Amino acid sequence: MARIRPVHRLWRRRIGPARALVLPRRRAIRPLHPSGRSRRLGRGPRRNRLNAPPSSARPLRHRHVHDSRSSHAPPGSALAGFAASGNPSEMSLHRSAPAAALLAAILLAAPAAFLSAGEWVSGPMLGYRAHREVAIWFETRDAHEVILRYHVAGHPETAREIIRRDPPATPAGGQPMTFVLPALEMGTAYTYSIVVDGEEQSFAYPLAFTTTDLWEWRRDPPDFTFLFGSCAYINEPRYDRPGEPYGKTVATLQSMARSGADFMIWVGDNIYLREADFSSPSGIWHRYAHDRALPALQPLLAAMHHYAIWDDHDYGSNNANRSFEFKHVTLQAFQTYWPNPSAGEPDNPGIYTKFVWGDAFFILLDNRYHRDDSRLDQHTHPEKTQWGARQFDRLKQSLLHARTLRLYPFKFIVTGSQFLSNGEPNGEGHEHFRREREELLAFIREHDISGVIFLTGDVHHTGLYRHRLDDSRWVYELTSSPLSSGAWTDVANSPKARDPQLVPGTLVGTQNYCRIRIAGPRDSRRVEITCIDKERTQRWQHTIPLSALR
């Protein structure tokens, strides 16, 4: 039985070519012939197949793969339709002469404008990476069939493809989607391409990735490099405040794309929701789509893998706390536009997650969804929290677990607000959540957890801080901000410059990002931190030997 989807106004779709009207509504994975053409499986429902790994000539059969991570809508919410896998209504017809005649009549009556193909909006972006799995994100508009094809680099005979038909649209009209490529070979380079309604998309840069190598128990950990930054304001004059634009430059994004790094961590304020955005779900979805489509951002998205957390401006209004009325919408939008490996827990919503890269353990925190307001008096309300009790406990458990995994001596704790730094009376940092800060530092000291470095953003300047845990051990914090937003140019004359924890010479008050390289033999690993400004000038460099973190 073939199924024909009627045009539904709520989805703002155009009727596509005839083949798009009769395809079943599901995503399929199937092998390709060496020629690159799809294998036709005959009449009846299409089956999903995968090629065997490159080392085998026998085809490997797989069941249908469904990616539930591509969108997340709270049950019963106004946006629940976006999480559905197709149009809100359907109509079925038997394969008969009357049905064929009806279909032909519909196609002949359709205006020529209705037959146009979908549009490319933004991406592709490499999301999380694992040994046998990689996520790839991009966004289209009015697309009927999207195909992602991939194969081992230099071996087109290993080609596979994933098909998604009639991807759902957000309230802003776009079709953001994440493809999770399963059952990949470990430590292997792949190339990929994307076809939208029969047209292969072209890019000025290569589309490629390499899966995680299994180095553990076999050889020394690999050297790797990642980028780190926060506060990326993208101008849109219609919704910006009058006067001088707050978004200052895109040169940092262009420099990062050419850096050759393995991955990027976005540490919040990755977009800036304006008043016209955070007042409605439609506004929130518009902002996420608009800023992601910035042309200068596209090469960076494809050049490396990306992980992200949020802070107040991609969560809600300025300094927003857990009372924000549309936080379930921004949670869904964030998960849709940032393909992290996971988000929160089933009974405790949020964006927090963790991942491993090389010999480093990364714990990404959510400092907004469960946050008490910073202005709540911490003397009369010592229980105030940025992370919430459940997430704070999970952070402790994650640190204990990382300690037992001796192969991963580095532990990066990534959170939006500053943790160690003081000197900002009206700020959002943990100096206004002292009970939580002191409890975590005491926990690290009590359980002899080594290799801890905090990565933070938010404050529109960059600096490196260190806190002495005991006679021989330090905890570090690297704050990096802003990427493109207005900078605190006079920070050198502020109380922040007099913080005794500040490493001399590391305070920067202009647009910049940080590059972090972990390198060296297993017994003498080191962290090399470099701050690079919008002019691609190295502002400072600092090396932290692993021995200083133990």
N, C-alpha and C positions, 0 to 999 in steps of 0.2 A: 504494500500500500504506500503510495506517495503522499506527501503532505504539502499543502500549499499554505503559505502564511499570508493572511490578509494584511494590508497596510494598516497600521495602528497609529493614530495621530500622536498619542502620548510618547511614542518612541521616535517620531520625526524621521522615519526611514523612507527611503525611496525604493521603488520596486527595481530590483536588479535584473540581470539577464536571466534567461529562462532556466539555466542550470542552477541558479541560486534559489529559484523558487521551489524546486523539487527535492532539494537535498535534506536529509534528516537533520534535526537540530541537535547536534552533539559534536564534540571534538573527537577526532580520530588520530591515531598514530599509525603510519603504514610505511613500509619500505619503498624505496625507489629503485627503478632499474638503473644500471650504470649510465644510461643516457640522460638521467635526470627526470624522466617522465614517471608519473604515478602509475602503479600497477592497477589495472582494472580487474575487479574481482567478480564480474558477472552480475546477473540479476539477483534480486533479493537484497536484504540489508547488508550494508558494508561491514566487513570485519576489520579488526585492528591487528596489525602485525608489526613486528620489529625484526630487523636483521639480527643475526647472531653477532657477537663481538667480532672485531676484525680478524681474530686468530682462527675463526671457524668459518667454514663454507656453508654450514647448515643453517637454514632460517630458523629463528627462534620465535615461537608464538607467544603473544602476551595478551592478557585480557585488556579491555578498554581502560584507559587511564583517565581519570577525572581530576582536575586540579581545583580543589576547593579554596586554594589560597589566592585566587585571582581577584576575589572581591569578598567583602565581609559586611553584611548588613544586619543590624540588630533586629531580632524577630519583632514583627509588628510595627516597625518604624516606617516612616513615610518613604524611606529609601530602599525598603526591602526588595522592590522590583528590580533594582540594579543588580542585586546578588543573584537573581534568577538567571537561568541559562538560556533564555530566549524571549520571544515576544509574549505579551500577556495573554494572547488568545490564539487559537489555531483552528484550522478547518481541514478535514481529511476528505479525500476523494479516492474511489477505486480506480485502478488503471483500466479504464473503459473508453470506448469511443466518445460518449458524451463528455466524459471528464477531459479527454484530450482536446475536444472541440472547445470546451469552456476555457481551458488554459490558453489555447491559441487565440481565442477572442480577447482575453484579458491582455495578452501581450501585444496584439495588434492595436488595441485601443489605448495602450499606455503612451503618453507623450514621450518624445525623444529625450527630454530632459531627465525623465525618470530612469533612463537606462545608463546613466553615467556611473563610473566606478567610484569606490570610496576614496577618501583623501587621507594622506599621511599627515599626522599632527606633530609628533615628537618621538624621540628615541631613535634607535634602540638603546637601552641601558642594561648593562650587566648587573644583575642583583647578586644574591648570595651565591657562594661557591662551596662545593663539597667534593668528596672523593668521586662520587658516582652521580652527581646531580648539579645542575646549574640553572639559575633562574634568569630569564631575559624578559624585559619589560618594554612596551612601547604603546603608543596611542594612535588610533585612527578615528575617522569620522565617516559615518554612512557606509561603512564597509559591510559586505555581505559574506565574503569568504576570505579568511586570512590563513596563510600557510607559512609556517616556519620550517625551513629545510636546513639540515646540518649534516656534516660528515667529518670524519677524521681528516685532518689537514693532509693533503696530498693523496688521499684515498677516496675518490668520489664513489667507488663501488660500495662504500659503507653508508651511503646516504640514507637518511630517514627524514620523515616529515611529520609535523603535527598540524592538524587542521582545526580551525575554529570557525564555525559558521554563525552568522548573525550575532556577533558579540553585543552584549547589552550596552546601552548608553547611559551615561550619568545625567543628572539634571542639567548639566552644562552642555550636553550634546555630544561630548567626546566618548570614545570607546577605549579607555585605558585597559590594558590586559597584561597578564603575566603568563609566560609559557615556562613550565618547569620541564627541563629535558632530563628524562630518567635513564637509568641503566647505562651510564657512560663508562668509558674506560678510565681508570685512575691515571693521573700524571700524563694526560694525553692532550695534545693541541687539536682544537676543532675550528672549523670555519662554518659560517651560517649565512643564510639569505632569507629574505622575507618577501612574500608575494601577496599583494592585496588585489582581490578581484581580477586575478589573472595577470597582473602587471608586477614584475619584479622591481622592487625599490632599489635605487642606486644611491650610493654614498661616496663622499670624497675620501673616506678612510676605511680601512679594513674592518670587517666584522669577524671577530675571532675571540677565543677564550681557551684557557688551559685548565683542566681539572686538577684537584688537589693530589699531590704525590704522597704515597705512603712511605714516609721516611722513618717513622718511629721504629725503634729497635733494629734498625738496619744501617743508619749512617748519621752523621751530624745533621742538626737542623738546618734548613735552608736559610740563607740570607733573604730578607725581603724588605720592601719599602712601602709605606702607606702615607697618604695625605690626610690632613685634618684641618677643619675650619668651621666657622659658624657665621651667621648674620649675612645673608645674601638677599638684599633688597633689589627687586626688579621693578623699574619704573613703569607705571601705566597712568599717564597724566589725568585721565578722566576721573580716576579714583584717588589720586595722590593729594596730599595737602598742597595748598597754593605756595608758590615761592620756589626756592632752589630745590631741584630734585634730590631726594634722599639717597637714591641709588647713584653711586659715584663712578663706578668703573666695572667693566667686564674683563679687564686685562688679567686679573687673577685667575679667572676661569680658563682663559686661553693658555696661560702659562702652565696651569695644572694639567691640562690635556696633553701637553708636550713633555711632561715630567718623566714618563716611563714608569710610574709607580704601579704597584700591583692592585691596590684598592684605595678607596676614599671613605673616610668616616665624616658624615655631616652631623654636627653637634648642636643642632637646633637653630631656630629662626632661619630655616632653609627657604622659607617664604615668609611674607609679611601679610597677614590678613588685615585689610583695612576695615573702616566702619561699614562700608557698603558690602563687605564680604562676610564678616562674622555675625551679621544680623540675620542671616538666613542660610539654609542648606544650599540653595542655588548659588549664593555668593561664595560660599566656601569652596564648592566644586569649581567655580569659575577661577578662583585664585590659584588653586592647585594646577589646573590645566594651563592657564595663561603663563605662569612662571616657568613651568616645565618646558614650554615650547620656545623659550628664548633661543634664537639661533646660535649665539655664542656658547651656549651650554652643551649643544648636541655632541661635538667631538669628545668632550670630557665624559659624557655619559657612556659612550661606546668604548672608550679607551681603557677602562679598568672597572673592577667590581665596586659596588657601592653599598654601604650600610648607613643607617641614619637613626637618629633620635629626634625628638622635637623639644622646643621650648615654648615660651608663651605665645610667640607670634605665629607659629604654625599650628598651635593648639586653639587659640582664641584671641581675646583682646590683650592689650598690654598688661603684663603682670597677672594674667588670669590664674584663678585657683580652681579647686574641684567643683565650684558652684556653676561653672559655665554651662549654660542650658543646652548648647549644641555639641557638647563634647563627644557624644556618641557619633555625630556626623563627622567631626574632624578625625575621630579614631578610624572610621571607615575610609575616609579619604586618604589618610596617611598610609594605612595598610594597602590601599589600592595603588598608590603612587610610589611606595617604597617596598620592594620585595625582600624584606628581611627574612631570616630563616623561621621566625615565629613572632608572636606578639602576645604578651601577657599570659594569663592562665585561663582555663575555661570558666572558673568562678571568680576571677579577679581581672577585670579588663585592664588594658593598658598596652603600651608599645614595647615594654621591656623584653629583652631577649639576650642571647649570648652566642658567641661563636669562637672557634679556634682558627688561628692562622699561623703556620709554622710552629714555633715553640712559645707562642703568646696566647693568653686566654683573655678574651674581650667580654666584659659584662656591660651591656647597654641598659641604661636605666630610664625610667619615665618619671620626670620630676614635676608633672602637671596634673595628671588625671586624678590623683589622690592627694593633692597638695593642699595644706592649710595656707591661709594668706600670710604673707611675709610680715605684715604689720600687726599680726596677733602677738600680744606681749608674751615673750618667752619666759618671763619670770613668773607670771601668773598662770601661764599655759605651757609648762615645760614639755607637755606631750605633743606639741605641734610638730608636724612632719612634712617633709617634701615628698617622700616616697610611699608613705602608707605602711602600716605594720606588716602586711603580707609581703610586699615587695622587699622591705627592709630585711625580713627574715630570709627571704630567698637569696638576697645579696650575701648574707652571712654564710648560708649553706653553700652557695656557689664558690665563695672564697675557700671554704674548708675543702670542698671537692677538688678545686684547682690545686690546693696544697698537696693533696695525695697523689696527683698526677705529676710526678717528678719531671716528666718530659717537658713541662710547660712552666718555666720559672718566672715568666713575665705575666703580670696580671694588670690589665688596663681596665679601670672603672670609668665609664663614659657617662657623664650626666650634664645637663644643660647649664646649671648654675655653678658658680665657683664654690669649691669645697674648702680649701685651706686658706685662701686669701682673705685678708681683712682690710678695713679702711674705706668702706662704702656704706655710710650710715643708712642711706635710703635704698640700698641695693637689694638683690634677691638671693644672695649667696648664703652659704651655710653658717656664716657668722650670725645670722638671725635664726638659726636652728641649731643652737649650740649643743643641746642635749643629744640630738641625733648624731652630730659630728663627733662629739666626745665619746659616745657609745661605740661608734664604728672604729675609731682609732684605738680605743681600749681593746676591742675585740681583735683587731689585727695584731696588737702587741701581745695579748694574752695567748693567742693561738699560734704565735710565731709564724705569721704569714708574711712571706718576703716577696720582693719584686713588684710592689704596688705602685702604680702611677695613675693619677687621675687625669682625665682629659675633659676639659670644660670649655665653655664659650660665653656668649651673652653680653659681655661688658664692653665691646667695641675697642678693645686694646688687647695686646698680647703680652704675656709674661710667663716666666718659669719660676715656680715656688718650690720650697722644700721644707719639710717638717721633721725634726729629729724624734724618732721613736724611742731610741735608747742610745747608749754610748757609741754604737757602731752602725746603726741602721737609720735610714732615711725613708720617708714617703715623699714622692714628688707630685706636683700638679702642673700641668701645662695648659694654659688658657690661650686659645687662638681666636681672634676676632678683630675686625670684621672682614668678610670676603669682598663685599661690594657696598655695604651700607656706610652711612656716615661714621667717621672714626672719632674717638676721643683724642683729639690732637694735642690737648694740653695735659694729658695724663701724667707727664713727667713732673708737673708742678702740683699734683694732687696728693692726698694722703696715701693713695695706692703706692706711690713711689717710695714711701717711708715704711712700708711693711717689712719687718725684719726677715720674713721668710722669702722675700724676693731675691732671686739670683741676680747679682749686679749685671747690668748691661743687657737685660732681656726684655725691658719694657719698650713696646712699640705702639705708637699711636697713629697708624695709617692702615690702609687696606693691605691685607697680607694673608698668607696661609703658612702652615708648618709641614715640613717633610720629616718623617721619622723612619730611620733605617735601623733594623736590628741585624747585627752581623757578628762574625767572629766564630772561632772554634767553640765546641760545646762547653768547655771548662772556662772560657773567658769571653762570653758574649757581652755585647755592649749595645746601648741605645744612643744613636746619633740623631740629634734634633737640630734642624735648620729652619730658620724663619726667613721667608722670602716675601718681599713686598710687591706692590702692583707694578713696579718698574722692573721686576725680575732681579732685583738686587738682594743679595744675601745680607740680612740685617744682623744676624748673629748665629753662632753654632755652639752647641754644648753637647758633650758626651757624658753619659752616665754609665759607668761599668756595672755589670750585674753584681759585683762584689759590694757596691755601695748600697744596694737594695736588700742585702741579706743580713 
